[in-house]
């Protein structure tokens, strides 16, 4: 579990996060949603310690993460996996080398043990026998799966995903969502996903936090999204002209 209490962040005189309190639940896919500029990325970076909050606190279970020193943060980060937007793979490294990179950096394991763990992770994301390929030789969806494999190489307690479906076609995006959700359930992880993809919201939204101009304006789950009368949420859901027309037609016909 991760919880934030009255979390705020300003850049100069510009407030980006405005006193947010929320709990990201263990064993669930926790989504941060909102339009561009809502504060999603700043919140995610604050959660993982890439940005220091202006006020408030971030707690990892019973530990106040935002108050820790560098060495203490380093120890907790061994329990953190991160899937970056665009996968962030090293082009000059093979798939195996990309996944093995954190193990090379932070462990003294033997090479055989590292490769065994790499292969376990590749098997979990349904990518076997691609160890020697390079990112340029595999598809975007496969690159995302390699990114997930690298993120879970330490068997993390906490998994952060920044726009995991960015640049993917709808079918592949659905597969990535299902993979992240199944890994979360299997390992009872606290997974936090920054997204603006409504398909993800309706597919894997166990715990949803909607940001609007730095404020937390709605929380709920995927079953409650369509039933909510929150205007900001409805505007976010029906942002496209096509969906606006569909919504208007449904309302006109009494649905």
C-alpha positions in Angstrom: 0.0 0.0 0.0 1.1 3.6 -0.7 -0.7 6.5 0.7 -0.3 10.3 0.3 -1.4 12.8 2.8 -2.0 16.4 1.9 0.6 16.2 -0.9 1.4 19.4 -2.7 3.9 20.5 -5.2 4.6 24.0 -6.6 7.1 25.1 -9.2 7.9 28.7 -8.2 4.5 30.4 -7.7 2.7 27.8 -9.8 0.8 25.1 -7.8 0.7 21.7 -9.6 -0.5 19.5 -6.8 -2.9 21.0 -4.3 -3.0 19.0 -1.1 -3.9 15.5 -2.3 -4.8 12.7 0.1 -5.3 9.2 -1.4 -4.5 5.6 -0.9 -3.1 3.3 -3.6 -4.2 -0.1 -2.6 -2.1 -3.3 -2.4 -3.0 -6.1 -4.8 -4.9 -3.7 -7.1 -4.3 -1.7 -10.2 -4.4 1.9 -9.1 -5.0 4.4 -11.9 -4.2 8.1 -12.0 -6.2 9.7 -14.7 -6.8 13.2 -16.1 -6.2 15.4 -19.0 -2.8 16.8 -20.0 -1.6 19.3 -17.4 -3.7 17.8 -14.6 -0.7 16.9 -12.6 -0.5 13.1 -13.2 3.2 13.0 -14.1 4.2 15.2 -11.2 2.2 13.0 -8.8 3.8 9.8 -10.2 7.3 11.3 -9.9 6.5 12.5 -6.4 5.5 9.0 -5.5 8.8 7.4 -6.6 10.9 10.2 -5.2 12.0 11.8 -8.5 10.4 15.0 -7.4 10.5 16.3 -3.8 7.0 17.5 -2.7 6.5 21.0 -1.4 4.3 19.8 1.4 2.6 16.7 2.7 4.0 13.1 2.8 4.3 9.9 0.9 4.1 6.6 2.8 5.1 3.1 1.6 3.2 0.9 4.0 4.3 2.2 7.4 7.4 4.0 6.2 7.3 7.7 5.5 9.2 7.5 2.2 9.3 11.3 1.6 11.2 11.8 4.9 14.0 9.2 4.2 17.6 9.9 3.4 19.4 8.8 0.3 20.6 5.5 1.6 17.2 4.6 3.0 15.5 5.5 -0.2 18.0 3.4 -2.1 17.0 0.4 0.0 13.3 0.8 -0.6 13.9 1.3 -4.3 15.0 -2.3 -4.5 11.3 -3.1 -3.9 10.2 -0.7 -6.7 9.7 -1.6 -10.4 9.2 1.1 -13.0 7.8 0.9 -16.5 8.6 4.1 -18.4 6.7 5.7 -21.1 8.2 4.4 -24.4 9.7 1.5 -22.5 13.1 3.3 -22.2 15.2 0.4 -23.4 18.8 0.8 -24.3 19.1 0.5 -28.0 22.7 -0.8 -27.8 21.8 -3.6 -25.5 20.1 -6.9 -26.3 16.8 -7.8 -24.7 18.7 -10.0 -22.2 21.1 -7.2 -21.4 18.3 -4.7 -20.9 16.5 -6.9 -18.4 19.7 -7.9 -16.7 20.9 -4.3 -16.3 19.4 -3.7 -12.8 20.8 -7.0 -11.6 24.3 -6.0 -13.0 24.0 -2.7 -11.2 22.7 -3.8 -7.8 23.5 -7.4 -7.2 26.6 -9.6 -7.0 24.7 -12.6 -8.4 26.5 -15.0 -10.7 25.9 -14.6 -14.4 24.1 -17.9 -14.5 21.7 -16.8 -11.7 21.1 -13.5 -13.5 20.3 -15.2 -16.8 18.0 -17.6 -15.0 16.0 -14.7 -13.6 16.0 -12.9 -16.9 14.5 -16.0 -18.5 11.9 -16.3 -15.8 10.8 -12.8 -16.4 10.7 -13.2 -20.2 8.6 -16.3 -19.7 6.2 -14.4 -17.5 5.6 -11.8 -20.2 5.2 -14.4 -22.9 8.5 -13.6 -24.6 10.8 -16.5 -24.8 13.9 -17.0 -27.0 14.3 -13.3 -27.8 17.3 -12.8 -25.5 19.7 -11.9 -28.3 17.5 -9.6 -30.2 17.8 -5.8 -30.0 14.9 -3.3 -29.3 15.0 -2.2 -33.0 14.3 -5.8 -34.0 11.1 -6.3 -32.1 7.7 -4.6 -32.2 6.5 -1.8 -29.9 4.3 -4.2 -28.0 7.2 -6.6 -27.5 9.3 -3.7 -26.3 6.6 -2.9 -23.7 6.7 -6.5 -22.5 10.5 -6.3 -22.2 10.1 -3.1 -20.2 7.7 -5.0 -17.9 10.1 -7.9 -17.6 12.8 -5.5 -16.5 10.5 -3.7 -14.1 9.7 -7.0 -12.3 13.2 -8.5 -12.3 13.6 -7.8 -8.6 10.1 -9.1 -7.7 9.0 -5.6 -6.6 6.4 -4.8 -4.0 5.5 -1.6 -5.8 5.1 -1.2 -9.6 4.8 2.2 -11.3 3.7 2.4 -15.0 3.9 5.7 -16.9 1.4 5.7 -19.8 2.1 2.0 -20.6 -0.2 2.0 -23.7 1.4 5.0 -25.3 2.0 4.4 -29.0 0.3 1.0 -29.1 -2.7 -0.1 -31.2 -5.9 -0.9 -29.2 -5.4 -4.7 -29.3 -1.8 -4.6 -28.1 -2.8 -2.0 -25.4 -5.4 -4.4 -24.1 -2.9 -7.2 -23.9 -0.4 -5.0 -22.0 -3.2 -3.9 -19.6 -4.2 -7.5 -18.9 -0.5 -8.5 -18.4 0.0 -5.7 -15.8 -3.1 -6.5 -14.0 -2.4 -10.3 -13.8 1.1 -9.7 -12.6 -0.3 -7.3 -9.9 -2.8 -9.9 -8.7 -0.3 -12.8 -8.8 2.3 -11.0 -6.7 0.0 -8.9 -4.6 1.8 -5.7 -5.6 0.8 -2.1 -5.2 0.6 -1.0 -8.9 0.2 2.6 -9.8 -0.6 3.5 -13.5 -0.5 7.0 -15.0 -2.9 7.0 -18.0 -5.4 8.9 -20.0 -6.6 5.8 -21.9 -10.3 5.2 -21.2 -10.0 1.6 -22.4 -7.6 1.1 -19.5 -9.9 2.8 -17.1 -12.8 0.5 -18.0 -10.6 -2.7 -18.3 -8.4 -2.6 -15.2 -9.5 0.4 -13.1 -9.7 -1.2 -9.6 -8.9 2.1 -7.9 -9.1 5.3 -9.9 -8.0 8.8 -8.9 -9.1 11.7 -11.2 -6.9 14.8 -11.2 -8.1 18.2 -12.5 -5.8 21.2 -12.4 -3.9 19.7 -9.5 -6.9 18.8 -7.4 -8.2 15.3 -6.7 -11.8 15.6 -7.8 -13.1 12.0 -7.9 -12.2 8.5 -6.7 -13.9 5.2 -7.5 -13.5 2.1 -9.6 -14.4 1.0 -13.1 -17.9 -0.1 -12.1 -18.7 3.4 -10.7 -17.3 5.4 -13.6 -20.3 5.4 -15.9 -22.8 5.9 -13.0 -21.1 8.9 -11.5 -22.6 12.4 -11.9 -19.3 14.1 -11.4 -19.1 16.6 -14.2 -15.3 16.7 -14.5 -15.3 12.9 -14.8 -18.0 12.9 -17.4 -16.2 15.6 -19.4 -13.1 13.4 -19.3 -14.9 10.3 -20.3 -16.8 11.9 -23.2 -14.0 14.1 -24.4 -14.2 13.1 -28.1 -16.9 14.6 -30.3 -18.0 11.1 -31.3 -18.6 10.1 -27.7 -20.3 13.4 -26.9 -22.8 12.7 -29.7 -23.3 9.2 -28.5 -23.9 10.5 -25.0 -26.4 13.1 -26.2 -28.3 10.5 -28.2 -28.4 8.1 -25.2 -29.8 10.9 -23.0 -32.3 11.9 -25.6 -33.6 8.3 -25.8 -33.8 8.0 -22.1 -30.8 5.7 -21.5 
